[in-house]
Amino acid sequence: MPQEVVDFKVPKEVDSFLQELASLEGLLWAWEDHKANRSPEDLSGLLVTHLFELYGALELAGLAFGAKCPAQITKLLADFRDSFEEVIHYLYHGEPEHQKAVVLHADSLLTKMQIALYTLAVACAMAKEEDLVELSSEATNN
């Protein structure tokens, strides 16, 4: 059975739609910020958006790869849960004068988690049975 190759090149017509959707999402968040009475300086919407985005990607990864790479997916989900709890605590109890630094730091951590998720998804999708045994033992040792 030939090894499947993941191609990250997005066809032009797909990219065009993705760009339009990104623009519409920006308009939607501007409307939501206005309705929530957020000022342009309030970055909490950025953090909430990133959390929802990562949650959806993790849910998809859990459904798609949970059976094939359970130890790795479980570890990533546990890490996300911990980060999610910290962000929720900040949103409810954070001090406004520290908002920008906290939001940018949290967003950076979520971006790293997102990269880890995508890396794990590709590794799991392309892994052979012997690779999965090695990955599983690494996950339980960490």
C-alpha positions as CSV (number, residue, x, y, z in Angstrom):
1,M,0.0,0.0,0.0
2,P,1.6,3.3,-1.0
3,Q,2.3,6.0,1.6
4,E,-0.2,8.8,1.4
5,V,1.3,12.2,1.2
6,V,-0.3,15.3,2.8
7,D,-0.2,18.2,0.4
8,F,-0.5,21.6,2.0
9,K,-0.8,23.5,-1.3
10,V,-4.2,25.0,-1.4
11,P,-5.8,25.3,-4.9
12,K,-6.4,28.9,-6.0
13,E,-10.2,28.6,-6.1
14,V,-10.2,27.2,-2.5
15,D,-7.8,29.9,-1.3
16,S,-10.1,32.5,-2.8
17,F,-13.1,31.2,-0.8
18,L,-11.0,31.0,2.4
19,Q,-9.9,34.6,1.9
20,E,-13.5,35.7,1.5
21,L,-14.6,33.8,4.6
22,A,-11.8,35.3,6.6
23,S,-13.0,38.8,5.6
24,L,-16.6,37.9,6.6
25,E,-15.4,36.6,9.9
26,G,-13.6,39.9,10.5
27,L,-16.9,41.7,9.9
28,L,-18.7,39.4,12.2
29,W,-16.3,39.9,15.0
30,A,-16.5,43.7,14.5
31,W,-20.2,43.4,14.9
32,E,-19.9,41.2,18.0
33,D,-17.4,43.6,19.5
34,H,-19.8,46.5,18.9
35,K,-22.7,44.6,20.5
36,A,-20.6,43.5,23.5
37,N,-19.5,47.2,23.9
38,R,-15.8,46.3,23.4
39,S,-13.6,49.1,22.5
40,P,-10.9,48.6,19.8
41,E,-8.3,48.4,22.6
42,D,-10.1,45.4,24.2
43,L,-8.3,42.3,23.0
44,S,-10.5,39.8,24.8
45,G,-12.4,39.0,21.6
46,L,-9.1,37.9,20.0
47,L,-8.6,35.4,22.8
48,V,-12.1,34.1,22.7
49,T,-11.9,33.7,18.9
50,H,-8.7,31.7,19.2
51,L,-10.1,29.5,22.0
52,F,-13.2,28.6,19.8
53,E,-10.9,28.0,16.8
54,L,-8.6,25.7,18.8
55,Y,-11.5,24.0,20.5
56,G,-13.0,23.1,17.1
57,A,-9.7,21.8,15.7
58,L,-9.1,19.7,18.9
59,E,-12.6,18.3,18.7
60,L,-12.0,17.3,15.1
61,A,-8.6,15.8,16.0
62,G,-10.1,13.8,18.8
63,L,-12.8,12.4,16.6
64,A,-10.4,11.7,13.7
65,F,-7.3,10.4,15.5
66,G,-8.5,9.5,19.0
67,A,-8.7,5.8,18.2
68,K,-5.3,5.8,16.4
69,C,-3.2,7.9,18.7
70,P,-5.2,8.0,22.0
71,A,-2.3,8.8,24.4
72,Q,-1.1,11.8,22.3
73,I,-4.6,13.2,21.8
74,T,-5.4,12.7,25.4
75,K,-2.3,14.6,26.5
76,L,-3.1,17.5,24.1
77,L,-6.7,17.7,25.3
78,A,-5.6,17.8,28.9
79,D,-3.1,20.6,28.1
80,F,-5.8,22.5,26.3
81,R,-8.3,22.0,29.2
82,D,-5.7,23.5,31.6
83,S,-5.1,26.5,29.3
84,F,-8.8,26.9,28.7
85,E,-9.4,27.1,32.5
86,E,-6.7,29.7,33.0
87,V,-8.1,31.9,30.2
88,I,-11.6,31.6,31.6
89,H,-10.2,32.6,35.0
90,Y,-8.4,35.6,33.4
91,L,-11.5,36.7,31.5
92,Y,-13.6,36.7,34.7
93,H,-11.0,38.0,37.1
94,G,-8.2,39.7,35.1
95,E,-7.1,43.2,35.8
96,P,-7.9,45.5,32.8
97,E,-4.5,47.4,33.1
98,H,-2.6,44.1,32.3
99,Q,-5.0,43.0,29.6
100,K,-2.8,43.5,26.5
101,A,0.2,41.7,27.9
102,V,-1.9,38.8,29.3
103,V,-3.9,38.4,26.1
104,L,-0.9,38.4,23.8
105,H,0.9,35.9,26.0
106,A,-2.1,33.6,26.2
107,D,-2.7,33.9,22.5
108,S,1.0,33.0,21.9
109,L,0.6,29.9,24.0
110,L,-2.6,28.9,22.1
111,T,-0.8,29.4,18.8
112,K,2.0,27.0,20.0
113,M,-0.7,24.5,21.0
114,Q,-2.3,24.9,17.6
115,I,1.0,24.1,15.9
116,A,1.4,21.1,18.2
117,L,-2.1,19.9,17.3
118,Y,-1.4,20.2,13.5
119,T,1.9,18.5,13.9
120,L,0.4,15.6,15.9
121,A,-2.5,15.2,13.4
122,V,0.0,14.9,10.4
123,A,2.2,12.5,12.4
124,C,-0.7,10.4,13.5
125,A,-2.2,10.3,10.0
126,M,1.0,9.2,8.4
127,A,2.2,6.9,11.2
128,K,2.5,3.2,10.6
129,E,1.8,0.6,13.3
130,E,5.4,0.5,14.6
131,D,5.5,4.3,14.8
132,L,2.4,4.3,16.9
133,V,4.0,1.9,19.4
134,E,7.0,4.2,19.8
135,L,4.8,7.4,20.0
136,S,2.6,5.7,22.6
137,S,5.6,4.8,24.8
138,E,7.0,8.4,24.5
139,A,3.6,9.9,25.4
140,T,3.4,7.8,28.6
141,N,7.0,8.6,29.6
142,N,6.4,12.4,29.4
